[in-house]
Amino acid sequence: MDVMLDIETLSTKPDAVILTLGAVKFDPYTVDSFGDTLYFRIDVNEQLLIGRDTQQETLDWWAKQAKDVREEAMCEDNRICLQDAYSQLNKFVVGASNIWCQGPHFDIVILENLYRQKGWPTPWQFWQIRDSRTLFSVHGDPREKNKAGLHNALEDCVSQAQAVQEIFKRLKISKD
């Protein structure tokens, strides 16, 4: 199984405050195989206390998003501490063949920056990282344009994983 990761943040810098994290286990070689999902909101105040970044431009961007998506990302309910987020994500990616994200220069860079800041090892190797954005750019993006749920970390993961599966199917890519 592979893992698709997505985060929502308050900045586009490597030391961004992370609002939410979503992940889904999936087999890119079949359109029928989805595994477990992971979703949580991370404590914003804890991140601010250790100097994580927020940008006014990103806050302005969030203000323009759909109310339900904005409220889901910004809601203070059920936020977990950084240590719990780290532990849950580490357990989730154990055994993953590859870690996918929509542009590793965002999600992975921000997560790895946080791990370095906290002195934690990353739960993946550099060679496991895969980029769905490049795949979609080269082979066409099969996702629906303007679909509901954009910028919900878990919904984005599922949509991106399904799109990877669709492209692998279209290209007749197999495990062999």
Backbone torsions as a table, in degrees:
resi	resn	phi	psi	omega
1	MET	NA	146.0	172.3
2	ASP	-104.2	168.9	177.2
3	VAL	-126.2	132.5	170.8
4	MET	-101.4	128.7	179.2
5	LEU	-114.2	147.7	172.3
6	ASP	-150.3	139.7	174.8
7	ILE	-126.1	154.3	171.0
8	GLU	-117.9	138.3	-169.3
9	THR	-134.4	176.8	175.1
10	LEU	-109.4	14.1	179.9
11	SER	-163.1	164.5	174.0
12	THR	-106.6	5.5	-179.7
13	LYS	-83.1	159.4	-179.8
14	PRO	-58.2	-24.6	-179.7
15	ASP	-102.9	32.1	-177.6
16	ALA	-63.9	146.8	167.8
17	VAL	-68.7	130.7	178.5
18	ILE	-96.4	124.0	176.9
19	LEU	-82.8	-54.9	-176.0
20	THR	-139.0	156.4	175.3
21	LEU	-134.1	134.0	174.5
22	GLY	-126.4	149.7	176.9
23	ALA	-152.1	148.5	176.1
24	VAL	-140.1	138.6	173.7
25	LYS	-87.9	136.3	-179.2
26	PHE	-154.2	158.2	174.6
27	ASP	-104.2	111.8	-176.7
28	PRO	-66.9	-15.3	-175.3
29	TYR	-88.2	-2.6	178.5
30	THR	-144.0	141.9	179.7
31	VAL	-82.4	-2.9	-176.1
32	ASP	-99.2	-6.6	-167.9
33	SER	-111.8	106.5	170.0
34	PHE	-123.8	141.9	179.6
35	GLY	-109.6	-145.9	-177.5
36	ASP	-65.4	157.4	174.1
37	THR	-120.9	159.6	177.8
38	LEU	-138.5	134.8	176.9
39	TYR	-151.8	133.5	173.0
40	PHE	-156.5	158.9	172.5
41	ARG	-100.2	138.4	-177.9
42	ILE	-104.9	142.7	-179.6
43	ASP	-58.0	115.5	-178.7
44	VAL	-72.9	-44.1	-177.6
45	ASN	-59.9	-39.8	177.9
46	GLU	-60.9	-39.5	179.9
47	GLN	-70.1	-38.3	177.3
48	LEU	-63.6	-37.7	180.0
49	LEU	-64.3	-26.6	178.4
50	ILE	-98.7	9.5	172.3
51	GLY	89.4	18.8	176.5
52	ARG	-67.6	154.7	-168.3
53	ASP	-93.4	144.5	165.9
54	THR	-126.5	148.9	178.6
55	GLN	-124.8	137.6	178.0
56	GLN	-60.2	-37.8	179.6
57	GLU	-59.9	-38.9	179.9
58	THR	-71.8	-39.6	175.7
59	LEU	-61.7	-41.4	177.1
60	ASP	-63.3	-40.2	178.3
61	TRP	-62.2	-45.6	178.1
62	TRP	-59.6	-36.9	-179.4
63	ALA	-62.9	-22.1	-178.9
64	LYS	-92.0	-5.6	-178.1
65	GLN	-80.1	164.2	178.1
66	ALA	-55.5	141.0	-175.0
67	LYS	-55.5	-44.9	-177.3
68	ASP	-65.7	-38.5	178.9
69	VAL	-69.1	-44.1	178.8
70	ARG	-61.0	-46.4	-178.9
71	GLU	-64.9	-37.8	177.7
72	GLU	-61.9	-44.7	-178.4
73	ALA	-71.7	-37.4	-173.2
74	MET	-92.3	-15.0	-176.7
75	CYS	-53.6	139.3	-179.8
76	GLU	-84.8	-11.1	-177.4
77	ASP	-67.2	142.2	170.8
78	ASN	56.3	36.5	174.4
79	ARG	-81.4	142.7	-179.8
80	ILE	-112.5	157.5	-179.6
81	CYS	-72.5	162.6	-178.5
82	LEU	-58.9	-41.6	-179.3
83	GLN	-60.9	-42.9	178.3
84	ASP	-66.3	-39.4	177.7
85	ALA	-61.5	-45.9	178.9
86	TYR	-60.1	-47.2	-178.8
87	SER	-62.6	-44.9	-179.0
88	GLN	-64.7	-43.5	179.6
89	LEU	-66.1	-42.4	178.7
90	ASN	-57.7	-47.1	179.2
91	LYS	-62.3	-38.6	-176.5
92	PHE	-65.7	-38.7	-174.2
93	VAL	-88.7	-3.9	178.2
94	VAL	-56.0	128.2	177.8
95	GLY	85.0	-3.4	179.2
96	ALA	-67.0	137.9	176.9
97	SER	-75.0	-44.6	-178.4
98	ASN	-139.3	153.9	175.8
99	ILE	-115.7	114.5	-179.4
100	TRP	-100.2	150.2	169.4
101	CYS	-156.8	166.8	-177.6
102	GLN	-87.4	75.8	-177.1
103	GLY	92.1	94.1	-176.8
104	PRO	-64.3	-15.1	178.7
105	HIS	-75.9	3.5	173.4
106	PHE	-115.7	-77.2	-172.9
107	ASP	-56.4	-54.6	-175.8
108	ILE	-67.2	-42.0	179.9
109	VAL	-60.7	-43.8	-179.4
110	ILE	-66.4	-44.6	178.3
111	LEU	-63.7	-45.0	-179.7
112	GLU	-65.9	-34.4	175.5
113	ASN	-62.0	-44.9	177.9
114	LEU	-62.2	-44.3	179.3
115	TYR	-60.4	-43.4	177.7
116	ARG	-62.6	-44.1	-179.8
117	GLN	-58.7	-38.5	-178.5
118	LYS	-88.3	-6.8	-178.8
119	GLY	76.1	27.1	-178.9
120	TRP	-101.9	142.1	173.7
121	PRO	-73.8	150.9	176.9
122	THR	-79.7	144.6	-177.9
123	PRO	-87.0	18.7	177.8
124	TRP	-144.1	165.0	176.2
125	GLN	-101.4	152.6	-177.7
126	PHE	-56.1	-33.8	-176.4
127	TRP	-77.2	-6.7	178.1
128	GLN	-87.0	-12.3	-173.0
129	ILE	-75.5	131.7	178.1
130	ARG	-125.8	148.9	-173.7
131	ASP	-117.7	108.2	179.0
132	SER	-71.6	-29.9	-179.5
133	ARG	-59.6	-44.9	178.5
134	THR	-66.1	-43.5	177.4
135	LEU	-56.6	-45.8	-179.4
136	PHE	-67.5	-35.5	179.8
137	SER	-66.4	-40.2	-177.1
138	VAL	-78.7	-38.2	-171.5
139	HIS	-113.9	8.5	-179.2
140	GLY	88.6	142.6	-177.8
141	ASP	-98.5	109.2	-177.0
142	PRO	-79.9	-1.0	-178.8
143	ARG	-71.7	153.9	177.2
144	GLU	-67.2	136.3	174.7
145	LYS	-76.8	143.0	176.4
146	ASN	56.4	33.0	-179.5
147	LYS	-73.4	155.9	176.7
148	ALA	-68.3	154.4	175.3
149	GLY	87.1	1.9	176.8
150	LEU	-57.2	140.2	177.7
151	HIS	74.5	18.7	161.9
152	ASN	-98.9	118.9	-170.9
153	ALA	-54.8	-40.8	-178.8
154	LEU	-73.1	-44.2	179.0
155	GLU	-62.6	-38.3	176.8
156	ASP	-62.7	-41.4	178.6
157	CYS	-59.6	-48.7	-178.6
158	VAL	-61.6	-45.8	179.6
159	SER	-61.2	-44.3	-179.9
160	GLN	-66.7	-41.6	179.1
161	ALA	-64.0	-43.8	177.8
162	GLN	-60.8	-38.4	179.5
163	ALA	-67.6	-39.6	175.5
164	VAL	-60.8	-45.5	178.7
165	GLN	-59.7	-42.5	-179.7
166	GLU	-62.9	-42.3	179.4
167	ILE	-67.9	-42.9	176.7
168	PHE	-58.3	-41.7	179.3
169	LYS	-64.1	-47.2	-179.2
170	ARG	-60.0	-37.4	-178.3
171	LEU	-87.7	-2.0	-178.8
172	LYS	57.9	41.4	177.2
173	ILE	-84.5	128.1	179.8
174	SER	-122.9	169.8	-179.5
175	LYS	-67.1	-21.8	-174.5
176	ASP	-67.0	NA	NA
